[in-house]
């Protein structure tokens, strides 16, 4: 869903979906964070991408090669 929203040009909504899932207690998978960072990268929103990376770390999810791609 995050990637689909980003593909539709709705990057802000895609970040809202990720944030809502985190604040409601869901533990998003690494893939969800990667999708959100990819959306931000395609939109030139590097600050938001860095914030997502920090949130990923706070959630205890490991960074891998895709995280930094």
N, C-alpha and C positions, 0 to 999 in steps of 0.2 A: 504494500500500500504506500509506503514511504517513497519508493522509487517511482511508482506510477504517478503519484502527485507531482514529484519533481519533473518527470517526463512531460507532464501537462503544464509545466511552468508555474506550478503552485508550490514553490520551495518553502514559503513561510508555513503553509498548511502542513507540509511534510514534517517540518520541525515540530509543529504543534502536536502532531500524532505521536512522535517519539517522546516528547516531553510529557504528554498526558499519560502515556503508558508507564513511564517511570514514576511519575508522582502518584499514580494509582496503585503502586506497589508491584506492577509487573516487572519482570527482569528481562528486558529486551536482549536478544541475542546479539552477538558481535555483528552479524549480517545487517541488522537494523541500523546500528550505528554507522557501519560502512556505507550503507545506502544513503543515509542522511549526509554524511561527509561528502559523498560523491555528488549529491544534488547541490550542496553548497559550493563545491569546487567548480561545477559547471556554470554556476551563476556568479562566480567571482566573489563569493561570500566567505573569504578565508578566515575572518574572525569568528564567524559562526562555526566553521569547520573545526577550528582550534578549541572552541568551547565544547563542542560535541566530543572531541578527543579527551578533554578533561573529564567530562561526564562519564565517558567509557571507563576511564581509569578509576573514578570514584565508585563505579558499579562493580569494580573488581574484575573487569573483563580484560583479557590479555591483548596487548597490541601485537600485531603481526605485520608481515610485509605489505598486506593490503591496506592496513591502517595508514601507512606512510606513503602509499602510492598516489 
